[in-house]
Amino acid sequence: MKIINSPEEMQRTAQNIRRAGKTIGFVPTMGYLHAGHLSLVQTARTSADLVVASIFVNPAQFGPNEDLAAYPRDFERDEKLCRDAGVDILFYPTPGDMYLEEHSIWVDEESLSNVLCGASRPGHFRGVCTVVAKLLNIVLPDIMVLGEKDAQQLRILRRMVRDLNFPVKIIAAPTIRETDGLAMSSRNKYLTPAERLEAGCLFQSLEKARALFAAGERAAGNIKAAVRAAIEATSGKVDYIELVDDETLRPVQTLEKPALLALAVKFSKARLIDNTVLQ
Amino acid sequence: MKIINSPEEMQRTAQNIRRAGKTIGFVPTMGYLHAGHLSLVQTARTSADLVVASIFVNPAQFGPNEDLAAYPRDFERDEKLCRDAGVDILFYPTPGDMYLEEHSIWVDEESLSNVLCGASRPGHFRGVCTVVAKLLNIVLPDIMVLGEKDAQQLRILRRMVRDLNFPVKIIAAPTIRETDGLAMSSRNKYLTPAERLEAGCLFQSLEKARALFAAGERAAGNIKAAVRAAIEATSGKVDYIELVDDETLRPVQTLEKPALLALAVKFSKARLIDNTVLQ
């Protein structure tokens, strides 16, 4: 596995790979890798000749009161995990090389970004879109693998690829979970042991919603109320519980088309998200 | 010369050209071509194996009170000019194929866009950046040739290519002028015959500024006053006359580093721009 720090060298390397007729599968990450990331790498391996993973804790997607400085980092461990998972190139740039002096270009999404996590994290998806646009131009992948756990991010990046015509195919990979259903996330590390025992409630609340839906419930209000009750039985505080159209992310009252049920829950130091599609 | 309307077909064609090891030179235009555009094509021909030109009157870069509907178009003539100039592929998409339903991604420039033409045309450069980001992803050029006439656009697109890491090299080509110095522009067509006789004043005012600068004048105010006097001797109305740092586009009082002298002048139906770098 080759480690590349310089964006220029990464881009040159990618151009040479493509000139040689090989395809590139790309997994963008913020590091502190877990089994969820590694499953994305496996998907990329089966879909392309070479796998590039990136590790970059993107300052532009953290708000002023968010956890940029505290965001967990462990490059040595990440490096070993990538090597063992069969990553061919690990792209690991510095913030200073990614955002040059007088950086003034931003990629904005103006419809899907205003709800769910975008509502409580203003500027977050602008940071995500900008860094992923940069990474796509640096890594030049044929396919990019994204996790379904970040449901809104996945939909916004699909929209970005469509609207800016990036020559890349996005593959969505299913959420990987702990045995109690908790979605794997680098932020799970922020949970206290007591909170960790409770944090399965996100998944369990989604299971309840799926059961209600399977039994014929179509009123968004009833489904959301059941989800809320399951969360509020723990110390977790609901940030949002939303049922939105799976395409437009506009709120739905009655479920007729595929709907995204998404929630964010705050524990003392961890803000966790999860989602499911009801269809 | 091949004419391609579909963005998907253009992108596939570009990918095949690159896979075959050939380089692509790209000249984006809004059509109604003149000798200025054709000189960009010549520059592209000497710098790449194949030349792609695009003709697309981009709705997103026109303001609500601007000349989108009236913007001059003549595809048959443009097609012949491109063929004769040695364009290999003419990309000619429809607005509906370039901006799909629910288009919601925009590329914003937040520093260089707030002055000069950006100040009098809010949203203009956002439209320019968005469409050029799309065109770069569709045409996948190795080099893109832009005219120096659109000085602010050139600097903003250089910034976009830098900040979003587009794998393309920008080549700037000098302004082509009529015999009286008037910069070639599709909008010159809007001039009445009497205004056409006066419109050389833009170039002549820049000549005056260059002469003052060569004689040692370094006070921006004095140079701008001379330019204004030359314009105001005609029926043209000054939209702006600015002397700005050539890199940052911030106003300068005293010329120490290379400075961009840029002006926009309104005649009855035509808004004309021109510029020079004083160094």
Interface residues (C-beta under 8 A of the other chain):
Chain A: P7 Q11 Q15 R18 R19 G21 L100 E102 H103 S104 I105 W106 V107 D108 E109 E110 S111 L112 C129 T130 A133 K134 N137 I138 L140 R159 M160 R162 D163 L164 N165 F166 P167 T248
Chain B: P7 Q11 Q15 R18 R19 G21 L100 E102 H103 S104 I105 W106 V107 D108 E109 E110 S111 L112 C129 T130 A133 K134 N137 I138 L140 R159 M160 R162 D163 L164 N165 F166 P167 T248
